[in-house]
Each structure stands twice: as structure tokens, then as C-alpha cells.
Amino acid sequence: MDDILKSFEDFDRGRISRRRLLQLVAIALATRPASAIAQGSCGGARAGTPECNPTPGKLPFEPTGWRTVLLDHFSVQVADYKKEAAYYAALMNWKVRSDDGSKAVLDIGDWGGIIIRGGYQPPPPPPAPATPPATPPAGGGAAGAAGAAGGQGRGGGRGGGAPRNAVFDSFCWGIEPWDTAKVEAELKKRGLNPVADHQGRDFQSFHVKDPGGFDLQISNGNRTNRRRDPAKGSLGVPPPFDSTNWTTVFLDHISYEVADYKANVAFYQALLGWKPGKDEGSQNETQAGDMGGLIIRGGNVLSPAFVPGSAAATRATRIGHIAFGIKEFDPDAVKAELEKRGLNARVDTGGGGDIHTANYKSYHTTTPNGFDLQISDVTARTS
């Protein structure tokens, strides 16, 4: 899926035209079986090949024995934080806890949070390609192929024409058992160079880097000591549209894109007690306690095609999209509410076919700052 993901990203950033997007997606789909779209890049005929070695990665250190008990918060930087925060407040019914003029803090339901910061500066556009675009293969048409890409593969490609002026650059998880001195000592013992970030007596935490350099914050946050008071903040700007009646109840999954997915799966398994799922050869659907999941996807270090030091092997870690489960998901009603507000609604059933009968039901839409938000019917951990 990496080539299709890259094409949608380039389109969202304004690097390529819609016509070029359709051509690239058509080419990608023509060179792989349809089943591969629903199962990552190692599904179907590629399963079991040397490029798709499913052997799990080796744990980088002795397991800590910690349990992940809370998604404390995400941290995201955007170009216009008030617009982004107002969007989430109206669409997802996330409650504003505070706004200090540079960032807004919102509660995600009664179980999580997000810090939305301003000041994002997009990178300069890449130079124009020297060669003309390729001609799409005959048969089926590029538009039909692009439609298939949109509806296949749980958390597959991306949609929407807004440039991506948003980057999720940190997440914070609460763990148990917690003893500040012992947690710091265990992190140091594993060579993780923890940086303390405490707020008063109630909130204790440390920042470390994961194998891809992503900022991981580990805290004492749990359901009894976080968000005990109701969120009563205000953004001081009008909502972008009428609020929905949706309730965000679950973190369905994070699409976590890395250079070496096996190393990341093993790291979080050993450090935070996350449970790996089936290693498919290009990704692993890992469970973060009962909080939700991460589809950790990227390069396979055991593949003969994995070249250390190459661009693919050193690419930066990023959160491609996040899927949130909402209560009482009805496919037609959710689509109608999105479209009534002028928002795109791209079907994603994980390769399950029609959204009314598929086991997995979701839509992708795009935030004001161009982030790919996925809204699904998943309301609890099922495995």
C-alpha cells in the first residue's frame, strides 16, 4: 500500500494533480491482486514470499511488565489551531478544556484528549518531475481504479483535496503500576534517556524516543486521576457548522507509518505491554491494552528488498490517519451528516464490500488543516 498512500499524500499536499493521482493509483492497482489491498501489501499472492517474511522482530530489551491503561492525549501541530479545534468540537463533540492563545486542549469523550497547537509551517514543495506522467493501463479506467482504492483496505489510502498542514508529533499513554522514581530508573536501564515532564503533584510523565524517533510520553494518567472536572473552555470563535449528536467512544486505530515496523512492534511490546497481532509481512495490527490499536506499517527489515540506509529504510515516522469509533454508527446517517456539512465521506470497509453489510464500516473525511480523520463503527476492543 505504500505507493498508493504516497500518491494520496502527494495529492493532498498539492504536489500532483487529480489526473496524476488517478493514473498512479490505476498503475498500482493493475500490478497487484485485489486481495492485497484489503490485507496490506503482503496479502494474496504475495503472502509467504521472501519480501513478506512474517517472523516477529526481536524484543529490544527485557519487558517492563507495565500495562497501558489510558490514552492520555495526542499532540498535533497545525497551521490554524482554532479552526481545527472548532471542527473537532462540532463534528466529534470533543469538549474544549482550555485555549491559551497558542494551543487548545480538548477532551475526546471521557477517555482521552488532544492538544492542538498552532504554528505549523509546511515544507517547501518538491521540484517538478522532469519526465511526463505515465499513461494509465488500458481496461477499467483510472477513475474506477481510484474508486476501488478508496473503498478497499482498512485505513488504506487518503482522500480530500486540502493540503496537509497538520502533523501529529507525539502521543502520551498512561501506564500501571506507576512509581515515578522506578519508572525513570527502568527507562534509563534500557538506554531510553527519559526527559521529565511533570505538572504539579497529580501528573507525572517522561518523554522518550521510539525506534523511529517519534516522541513517546509515558505518564501516570488513568481514569481516576485525569479529567475529573468537566471541560468548560471556549475557543472564542463560532463553530464551523451545526454540531452532530455523535459520541466518540473508542480509539479504533492509529495508522502508524515507520521505516521498520517490526522494530516498533517489538519496542512497544517490551516497553508498554502492547499485544502484537498477526504479522502480515508489511504491517501488524497491535493492541494498546484496552485503549485501542495501532496498525504499525512500513518496511520489513527481513525482506531482501530492504536496503539499510535507503530512503525507505530511513523515512520519518508519522501518523497517517486516526480512526475513532462513534456510538450508534449508521452508515447512511453518518454519510448524510458529513455531506450536509460539506465534508467528504470516503467509504472504507477494510475490503469487506458494501458498507451496509460489511463487518467493518467507516468513512474517511478531511479536517480543515488537511488531516485524514476516519470515523468508524468500532466501539470496543474485539480481540
MOLIN-V731249 format. One record per backbone hydrogen bond with DSSP energy under -0.5 kcal/mol. NH is the residue of the N-H (numbers start at 1). CO is the residue of the C=O. E is the energy in kcal/mol with one decimal. If there is no record, write none. Layout:
nh = {NH,NH}
co = {CO,CO}
e = {E,E}
This chain:
nh = {5,6,7,8,9,10,11,12,13,14,15,16,21,22,23,24,25,26,27,28,29,30,31,31,32,36,37,37,38,39,39,40,42,43,46,47,48,49,52,53,64,67,68,69,69,70,71,72,72,73,74,75,76,77,78,79,84,85,86,87,88,89,90,91,92,93,94,95,97,98,100,104,105,106,107,108,109,111,112,114,115,116,116,117,117,118,119,120,122,145,146,147,148,149,150,151,152,152,156,157,165,165,167,169,169,170,171,172,173,174,175,176,183,184,185,186,187,188,189,190,191,192,195,196,197,199,203,204,206,207,208,210,213,215,216,216,217,217,218,219,220,225,226,233,244,248,249,249,250,251,252,252,253,254,255,256,256,257,257,258,258,261,262,264,265,266,267,268,269,270,271,272,273,274,275,276,280,280,281,284,285,286,286,287,288,289,290,291,293,294,295,296,296,297,297,298,299,299,301,303,306,307,308,310,314,314,315,317,318,320,320,321,322,323,324,325,326,327,329,334,335,336,337,338,339,340,341,341,342,343,346,347,348,349,351,352,357,358,363,364,365,367,370,372,373,373,374,375,376,377,379}
co = {1,2,3,4,5,6,7,8,9,11,10,10,17,18,19,20,21,22,23,24,25,26,27,28,29,33,33,34,34,35,40,37,39,40,43,44,52,46,49,50,270,176,272,67,174,174,111,70,172,172,113,170,115,167,117,165,80,81,82,83,84,85,86,87,88,88,88,107,105,105,103,116,98,114,95,112,107,108,108,106,74,104,114,76,115,102,79,78,120,141,142,143,144,145,146,147,148,149,153,149,163,369,77,75,167,75,215,73,217,70,219,67,179,180,181,182,183,184,185,186,188,187,207,194,205,203,199,202,218,195,216,214,210,169,208,214,171,215,206,173,204,222,222,96,90,92,247,325,325,291,250,323,323,293,321,254,295,255,318,256,297,299,299,260,261,262,263,264,265,266,267,268,269,268,287,274,278,283,283,296,278,284,294,275,292,287,68,288,251,286,254,284,294,256,295,282,258,259,299,300,303,305,306,307,310,311,312,212,257,255,318,255,372,253,374,250,376,247,326,330,331,332,333,334,335,336,337,338,339,338,364,345,362,151,151,349,354,354,375,346,373,371,367,320,365,371,322,363,324,361,377}
e = {-2.8,-2.5,-1.8,-2.3,-2.3,-2.6,-2.1,-2.7,-2.0,-1.5,-2.8,-0.9,-2.3,-2.5,-2.0,-2.5,-2.5,-2.2,-2.2,-2.4,-2.6,-1.9,-0.9,-0.6,-1.2,-1.1,-0.6,-1.1,-0.8,-0.9,-0.6,-0.6,-0.6,-1.1,-1.5,-1.4,-0.5,-2.1,-1.8,-0.9,-2.4,-3.0,-0.5,-0.6,-2.7,-1.3,-0.6,-1.0,-1.6,-1.5,-1.7,-2.3,-2.7,-2.5,-2.9,-1.5,-1.8,-2.8,-2.6,-1.7,-2.1,-2.3,-2.0,-3.2,-1.6,-0.5,-1.4,-1.2,-3.5,-1.5,-1.9,-2.4,-2.3,-2.6,-2.9,-2.5,-0.9,-1.8,-1.4,-2.2,-2.6,-3.0,-0.6,-3.1,-0.7,-2.2,-0.6,-2.2,-0.5,-1.8,-2.8,-2.0,-1.9,-2.2,-1.9,-1.5,-0.9,-0.6,-2.2,-0.6,-1.0,-3.7,-2.3,-1.6,-0.7,-1.1,-1.4,-2.9,-2.4,-2.7,-2.4,-2.0,-3.2,-2.2,-2.1,-2.6,-2.2,-2.3,-2.4,-1.1,-2.1,-2.3,-2.1,-0.5,-2.6,-2.8,-1.4,-0.6,-2.2,-2.6,-2.8,-1.9,-2.5,-0.8,-2.8,-0.8,-2.6,-0.5,-2.9,-2.6,-1.8,-0.7,-0.9,-2.6,-2.1,-0.6,-0.6,-2.3,-1.3,-1.0,-1.1,-1.0,-1.5,-1.3,-2.8,-1.0,-2.0,-0.7,-2.8,-0.5,-2.6,-1.7,-0.6,-1.4,-2.5,-2.4,-2.0,-2.4,-2.0,-2.3,-2.6,-1.7,-0.8,-1.6,-2.2,-0.7,-0.8,-2.3,-0.5,-1.8,-0.6,-1.3,-2.6,-2.7,-2.6,-1.2,-0.6,-1.8,-0.8,-2.8,-2.8,-2.4,-1.1,-2.4,-0.8,-2.1,-0.8,-0.7,-0.7,-2.1,-1.7,-0.6,-0.7,-2.2,-1.1,-0.5,-0.6,-0.7,-2.3,-2.3,-0.8,-0.6,-1.2,-3.2,-2.7,-2.5,-2.2,-2.3,-0.6,-3.1,-2.2,-2.3,-2.3,-2.2,-2.7,-2.4,-0.9,-0.7,-1.8,-2.6,-2.7,-0.6,-2.2,-1.1,-0.7,-0.8,-1.1,-2.0,-2.3,-2.6,-3.1,-2.4,-2.3,-0.6,-2.4,-0.9,-2.6,-3.0,-2.6,-1.7,-0.6}
